[in-house]
Amino acid sequence: MMVIKTRSEDEMKELGKQLGSFLIGGEVIELIGDVGAGKTTLAKGIAVGLGIDEYVQSPSFTISRVYNARDGLKLAHYDFYRLNDAGLMADELSEVMADNGVITVIEWADVVSGVLPDDRLSVAINTLGEESRTLDIKAGGEISRSLIERLQK
């Protein structure tokens, strides 16, 4: 486990950019936190690190958005905030996560926790103040552990 403190939205985006810069496809990242904690801000930074230049927004109302990234990769960004039951979305998510050409970022993953792989990077964002946050980052396996090691450098 790793704990990182950010003091601004820009620092949160920069952390995401750093993480995104070394993603190679097949990674699953779960973002946990209250409304306004910074989950989408971190996802925007990940997108920048993946070379995505289009505007990344929270998929709260559409549930998912897919962006073309560098090196033929794709970023699949999910937000299950409005769902009480994942239904068919759990099947779609399973297919997407099985694709090694896709990085999957999931906000509000509680309703799909049963289909998430053990080897995922879980980022719990805790609000300290207006812009200050702590991020508790946990690895569930070898791939996600390597992401933490790269973030520590």
Backbone as CSV, one residue per row, in Angstrom:
resi,resn,N_x,N_y,N_z,CA_x,CA_y,CA_z,C_x,C_y,C_z
1,MET,0.833,-1.183,0.000,0.000,0.000,0.000,0.879,1.249,0.000
2,MET,0.343,2.292,-0.576,1.070,3.553,-0.686,0.100,4.682,-0.371
3,VAL,0.572,5.709,0.315,-0.258,6.875,0.609,0.407,8.096,-0.019
4,ILE,-0.389,8.851,-0.780,0.098,10.071,-1.424,-0.824,11.207,-1.000
5,LYS,-0.243,12.359,-0.732,-1.045,13.539,-0.405,-0.938,14.531,-1.565
6,THR,-2.084,15.044,-1.988,-2.098,16.110,-2.990,-2.698,17.346,-2.339
7,ARG,-2.234,18.510,-2.793,-2.689,19.764,-2.197,-3.536,20.606,-3.145
8,SER,-3.708,20.113,-4.388,-4.488,20.903,-5.349,-5.012,19.989,-6.459
9,GLU,-5.948,20.530,-7.208,-6.484,19.807,-8.364,-5.371,19.536,-9.375
10,ASP,-4.470,20.510,-9.551,-3.356,20.326,-10.487,-2.446,19.171,-10.056
11,GLU,-2.194,19.049,-8.761,-1.366,17.935,-8.275,-2.066,16.604,-8.502
12,MET,-3.393,16.586,-8.329,-4.161,15.358,-8.571,-4.055,14.971,-10.044
13,LYS,-4.219,15.942,-10.937,-4.100,15.662,-12.370,-2.692,15.200,-12.722
14,GLU,-1.691,15.822,-12.112,-0.302,15.450,-12.391,-0.013,14.011,-11.956
15,LEU,-0.551,13.618,-10.815,-0.402,12.234,-10.352,-1.051,11.279,-11.353
16,GLY,-2.250,11.625,-11.810,-2.920,10.813,-12.823,-2.113,10.735,-14.104
17,LYS,-1.561,11.868,-14.518,-0.733,11.906,-15.741,0.473,10.978,-15.605
18,GLN,1.113,11.028,-14.447,2.263,10.155,-14.190,1.842,8.690,-14.299
19,LEU,0.744,8.345,-13.649,0.243,6.969,-13.698,-0.091,6.577,-15.138
20,GLY,-0.815,7.425,-15.835,-1.203,7.138,-17.217,-0.024,6.952,-18.145
21,SER,1.078,7.639,-17.852,2.240,7.590,-18.753,2.893,6.218,-18.821
22,PHE,2.712,5.385,-17.804,3.325,4.058,-17.877,2.333,2.909,-17.932
23,LEU,1.082,3.199,-18.232,0.104,2.132,-18.455,0.319,1.522,-19.835
24,ILE,0.209,0.209,-19.926,0.489,-0.474,-21.195,-0.711,-1.232,-21.744
25,GLY,-1.809,-1.230,-21.008,-3.015,-1.930,-21.446,-3.310,-3.129,-20.576
26,GLY,-4.582,-3.331,-20.302,-5.013,-4.443,-19.469,-5.147,-4.102,-17.999
27,GLU,-4.722,-2.896,-17.596,-4.818,-2.518,-16.191,-6.249,-2.101,-15.837
28,VAL,-6.624,-2.383,-14.588,-7.921,-1.977,-14.049,-7.642,-1.099,-12.834
29,ILE,-8.259,0.085,-12.835,-8.063,1.046,-11.758,-9.425,1.409,-11.184
30,GLU,-9.580,1.172,-9.904,-10.826,1.454,-9.199,-10.634,2.731,-8.385
31,LEU,-11.511,3.723,-8.612,-11.424,4.993,-7.900,-12.552,5.065,-6.880
32,ILE,-12.181,5.256,-5.610,-13.122,5.245,-4.505,-13.077,6.601,-3.813
33,GLY,-14.240,7.159,-3.535,-14.281,8.435,-2.816,-15.660,9.051,-2.906
34,ASP,-15.909,9.993,-2.014,-17.189,10.676,-1.996,-17.355,11.555,-3.232
35,VAL,-18.569,12.065,-3.426,-18.832,13.029,-4.488,-17.903,14.223,-4.278
36,GLY,-17.207,14.630,-5.331,-16.319,15.778,-5.249,-14.935,15.478,-4.703
37,ALA,-14.619,14.210,-4.459,-13.315,13.856,-3.888,-12.175,14.048,-4.882
38,GLY,-12.461,13.901,-6.180,-11.405,14.063,-7.180,-11.213,12.850,-8.079
39,LYS,-12.168,11.944,-8.071,-12.045,10.733,-8.898,-11.931,11.090,-10.377
40,THR,-12.813,11.946,-10.863,-12.789,12.312,-12.277,-11.553,13.146,-12.593
41,THR,-11.117,13.966,-11.653,-9.890,14.749,-11.859,-8.705,13.816,-12.060
42,LEU,-8.619,12.774,-11.245,-7.540,11.798,-11.400,-7.667,11.089,-12.748
43,ALA,-8.890,10.734,-13.141,-9.116,10.079,-14.437,-8.695,10.992,-15.592
44,LYS,-8.944,12.285,-15.463,-8.521,13.240,-16.499,-6.997,13.241,-16.636
45,GLY,-6.305,13.179,-15.511,-4.845,13.114,-15.546,-4.349,11.831,-16.187
46,ILE,-4.981,10.712,-15.859,-4.623,9.429,-16.480,-4.763,9.542,-17.996
47,ALA,-5.848,10.177,-18.435,-6.078,10.353,-19.872,-4.955,11.164,-20.519
48,VAL,-4.516,12.222,-19.855,-3.414,13.031,-20.387,-2.153,12.175,-20.514
49,GLY,-1.883,11.370,-19.492,-0.717,10.488,-19.524,-0.798,9.439,-20.612
50,LEU,-2.012,9.142,-21.059,-2.225,8.189,-22.155,-2.253,8.886,-23.517
51,GLY,-1.978,10.184,-23.521,-1.940,10.917,-24.788,-3.308,11.271,-25.341
52,ILE,-4.331,11.258,-24.518,-5.685,11.598,-24.964,-5.840,13.109,-24.885
53,ASP,-6.199,13.722,-26.004,-6.315,15.178,-25.998,-7.757,15.669,-26.031
54,GLU,-8.722,14.742,-26.086,-10.108,15.206,-26.046,-10.539,15.416,-24.598
55,TYR,-11.595,16.198,-24.424,-12.085,16.528,-23.090,-12.648,15.279,-22.414
56,VAL,-12.144,14.964,-21.250,-12.604,13.810,-20.476,-13.566,14.329,-19.412
57,GLN,-14.753,13.760,-19.392,-15.738,14.164,-18.388,-16.278,12.936,-17.673
58,SER,-16.876,13.183,-16.538,-17.447,12.088,-15.769,-18.587,11.441,-16.551
59,PRO,-18.570,10.126,-16.661,-19.664,9.451,-17.363,-20.852,9.137,-16.447
60,SER,-21.138,10.016,-15.487,-22.217,9.778,-14.516,-23.554,9.473,-15.175
61,PHE,-23.866,10.185,-16.243,-25.172,10.002,-16.868,-25.152,8.990,-18.009
62,THR,-23.976,8.760,-18.583,-23.873,7.814,-19.699,-23.311,6.463,-19.264
63,ILE,-22.829,6.373,-18.067,-22.238,5.188,-17.437,-20.839,4.881,-17.959
64,SER,-20.604,5.022,-19.265,-19.252,4.745,-19.755,-18.892,5.648,-20.934
65,ARG,-17.619,5.883,-21.053,-17.051,6.611,-22.187,-15.748,5.903,-22.562
66,VAL,-15.481,5.859,-23.853,-14.252,5.229,-24.336,-13.478,6.247,-25.148
67,TYR,-12.179,6.331,-24.885,-11.307,7.291,-25.552,-10.160,6.547,-26.229
68,ASN,-9.761,7.014,-27.411,-8.594,6.470,-28.087,-7.348,7.081,-27.468
69,ALA,-6.375,6.225,-27.154,-5.149,6.654,-26.486,-3.936,6.342,-27.358
70,ARG,-2.773,6.654,-26.836,-1.508,6.407,-27.552,-1.315,4.913,-27.808
71,ASP,-0.482,4.612,-28.778,-0.054,3.237,-29.059,-1.209,2.278,-29.345
72,GLY,-2.327,2.799,-29.861,-3.463,1.952,-30.188,-4.277,1.500,-28.980
73,LEU,-3.969,2.045,-27.803,-4.706,1.693,-26.592,-6.024,2.451,-26.527
74,LYS,-6.897,2.009,-25.638,-8.154,2.707,-25.360,-8.290,2.865,-23.846
75,LEU,-8.934,3.959,-23.445,-9.285,4.171,-22.054,-10.796,4.024,-21.946
76,ALA,-11.237,3.068,-21.132,-12.661,2.888,-20.851,-12.908,3.428,-19.445
77,HIS,-13.734,4.479,-19.371,-13.997,5.167,-18.104,-15.450,4.912,-17.723
78,TYR,-15.654,4.263,-16.596,-16.994,3.908,-16.120,-17.328,4.675,-14.850
79,ASP,-18.602,4.978,-14.675,-19.097,5.601,-13.457,-20.443,4.955,-13.140
80,PHE,-20.485,4.173,-12.074,-21.690,3.432,-11.705,-22.470,4.103,-10.572
81,TYR,-22.258,5.395,-10.379,-22.908,6.120,-9.279,-24.426,5.985,-9.307
82,ARG,-25.015,6.029,-10.468,-26.473,6.047,-10.583,-27.104,4.650,-10.671
83,LEU,-26.307,3.600,-10.591,-26.850,2.251,-10.718,-26.937,1.546,-9.365
84,ASN,-28.077,0.933,-9.105,-28.209,0.094,-7.911,-27.845,-1.343,-8.226
85,ASP,-27.970,-1.699,-9.514,-27.669,-3.048,-9.978,-26.985,-2.913,-11.326
86,ALA,-25.868,-3.570,-11.492,-25.093,-3.421,-12.720,-25.767,-4.049,-13.935
87,GLY,-26.536,-5.115,-13.730,-27.231,-5.751,-14.845,-26.285,-6.098,-15.988
88,LEU,-26.671,-5.722,-17.200,-25.870,-6.014,-18.390,-24.536,-5.287,-18.395
89,MET,-24.438,-4.181,-17.646,-23.173,-3.443,-17.597,-22.058,-4.294,-17.005
90,ALA,-22.397,-5.213,-16.117,-21.384,-6.102,-15.543,-20.784,-6.993,-16.628
91,ASP,-21.631,-7.455,-17.564,-21.139,-8.281,-18.677,-20.238,-7.464,-19.591
92,GLU,-20.675,-6.241,-19.916,-19.857,-5.370,-20.774,-18.513,-5.086,-20.115
93,LEU,-18.559,-4.762,-18.832,-17.334,-4.460,-18.099,-16.386,-5.653,-18.106
94,SER,-16.901,-6.850,-17.915,-16.067,-8.054,-17.939,-15.347,-8.201,-19.269
95,GLU,-16.077,-7.972,-20.364,-15.469,-8.052,-21.698,-14.377,-7.009,-21.877
96,VAL,-14.657,-5.791,-21.463,-13.688,-4.707,-21.621,-12.427,-4.993,-20.813
97,MET,-12.607,-5.447,-19.568,-11.443,-5.714,-18.714,-10.595,-6.866,-19.236
98,ALA,-11.163,-7.744,-20.036,-10.414,-8.872,-20.601,-9.580,-8.464,-21.805
99,ASP,-9.780,-7.252,-22.312,-9.069,-6.764,-23.497,-7.762,-6.101,-23.068
100,ASN,-6.629,-6.684,-23.454,-5.324,-6.154,-23.063,-4.969,-4.838,-23.743
101,GLY,-5.804,-4.383,-24.662,-5.578,-3.096,-25.309,-6.352,-1.966,-24.651
102,VAL,-6.996,-2.277,-23.527,-7.837,-1.285,-22.851,-7.367,-1.091,-21.414
103,ILE,-7.311,0.170,-20.993,-7.124,0.513,-19.585,-8.519,0.840,-19.066
104,THR,-8.935,0.225,-17.980,-10.279,0.415,-17.442,-10.200,1.184,-16.128
105,VAL,-10.894,2.318,-16.085,-10.977,3.139,-14.876,-12.434,3.150,-14.438
106,ILE,-12.679,2.808,-13.180,-14.051,2.643,-12.693,-14.275,3.502,-11.449
107,GLU,-15.287,4.368,-11.531,-15.744,5.119,-10.368,-16.995,4.443,-9.826
108,TRP,-17.169,4.470,-8.503,-18.341,3.883,-7.846,-18.513,2.411,-8.242
109,ALA,-17.485,1.614,-8.000,-17.429,0.231,-8.470,-18.173,-0.763,-7.581
110,ASP,-18.808,-0.301,-6.521,-19.473,-1.227,-5.589,-20.419,-2.203,-6.288
111,VAL,-21.225,-1.706,-7.233,-22.233,-2.565,-7.869,-21.631,-3.592,-8.824
112,VAL,-20.352,-3.448,-9.157,-19.698,-4.419,-10.048,-18.527,-5.113,-9.363
113,SER,-18.449,-4.984,-8.056,-17.293,-5.538,-7.344,-17.121,-7.036,-7.593
114,GLY,-18.210,-7.741,-7.859,-18.137,-9.175,-8.101,-17.451,-9.557,-9.405
115,VAL,-17.338,-8.632,-10.342,-16.685,-8.950,-11.618,-15.294,-8.325,-11.734
116,LEU,-14.905,-7.513,-10.755,-13.586,-6.887,-10.815,-12.498,-7.913,-10.534
117,PRO,-11.387,-7.808,-11.250,-10.293,-8.746,-10.993,-9.617,-8.430,-9.660
118,ASP,-9.039,-9.446,-9.053,-8.265,-9.212,-7.823,-7.112,-8.259,-8.113
119,ASP,-6.466,-8.462,-9.269,-5.316,-7.632,-9.632,-5.822,-6.317,-10.230
120,ARG,-6.141,-5.407,-9.326,-6.550,-4.064,-9.739,-5.903,-3.069,-8.787
121,LEU,-5.743,-1.860,-9.267,-5.223,-0.787,-8.451,-6.425,-0.071,-7.844
122,SER,-6.541,-0.094,-6.524,-7.634,0.588,-5.829,-7.089,1.884,-5.245
123,VAL,-7.723,2.979,-5.625,-7.299,4.301,-5.166,-8.454,4.906,-4.373
124,ALA,-8.287,4.977,-3.052,-9.296,5.581,-2.180,-8.880,7.019,-1.918
125,ILE,-9.713,7.954,-2.344,-9.406,9.377,-2.224,-10.178,9.933,-1.031
126,ASN,-9.444,10.487,-0.078,-10.037,11.047,1.141,-9.841,12.553,1.157
127,THR,-10.910,13.279,1.397,-10.877,14.739,1.406,-10.348,15.238,2.744
128,LEU,-9.318,16.092,2.689,-8.756,16.688,3.903,-9.220,18.127,4.072
129,GLY,-9.378,18.811,2.964,-9.783,20.215,2.970,-10.363,20.533,1.615
130,GLU,-10.449,21.826,1.308,-11.061,22.209,0.044,-10.381,21.546,-1.158
131,GLU,-9.045,21.533,-1.178,-8.335,20.906,-2.302,-7.371,19.809,-1.864
132,SER,-7.079,19.684,-0.590,-6.135,18.672,-0.103,-6.800,17.304,-0.029
133,ARG,-6.047,16.299,-0.464,-6.538,14.923,-0.463,-5.419,13.975,-0.057
134,THR,-5.803,12.850,0.531,-4.866,11.740,0.653,-5.402,10.618,-0.220
135,LEU,-4.501,9.932,-0.877,-4.865,8.811,-1.726,-4.231,7.559,-1.136
136,ASP,-5.074,6.619,-0.727,-4.609,5.323,-0.243,-4.661,4.379,-1.433
137,ILE,-3.487,3.968,-1.885,-3.386,3.184,-3.112,-2.978,1.763,-2.752
138,LYS,-3.823,0.808,-3.155,-3.587,-0.600,-2.837,-3.502,-1.422,-4.116
139,ALA,-2.609,-2.392,-4.093,-2.443,-3.309,-5.215,-3.072,-4.641,-4.862
140,GLY,-3.744,-5.236,-5.842,-4.369,-6.527,-5.621,-3.621,-7.673,-6.258
141,GLY,-2.520,-7.377,-6.926,-1.762,-8.420,-7.607,-0.481,-7.882,-8.213
142,GLU,0.141,-8.696,-9.028,1.451,-8.374,-9.592,1.439,-7.137,-10.491
143,ILE,0.451,-7.037,-11.382,0.396,-5.897,-12.306,0.203,-4.595,-11.537
144,SER,-0.754,-4.588,-10.629,-1.014,-3.362,-9.872,0.133,-3.042,-8.906
145,ARG,0.824,-4.055,-8.386,1.997,-3.801,-7.539,3.086,-3.097,-8.335
146,SER,3.245,-3.486,-9.590,4.270,-2.831,-10.420,3.912,-1.364,-10.675
147,LEU,2.622,-1.058,-10.728,2.201,0.344,-10.905,2.586,1.168,-9.673
148,ILE,2.361,0.612,-8.495,2.752,1.309,-7.264,4.258,1.522,-7.222
149,GLU,5.014,0.495,-7.604,6.476,0.639,-7.614,6.909,1.754,-8.537
150,ARG,6.281,1.871,-9.696,6.633,2.942,-10.637,6.235,4.306,-10.101
151,LEU,5.121,4.392,-9.394,4.702,5.672,-8.803,5.657,6.111,-7.697
152,GLN,6.289,5.161,-7.033,7.185,5.498,-5.935,8.523,6.029,-6.408
153,LYS,8.835,5.866,-7.678,10.146,6.317,-8.186,10.152,7.792,-8.449
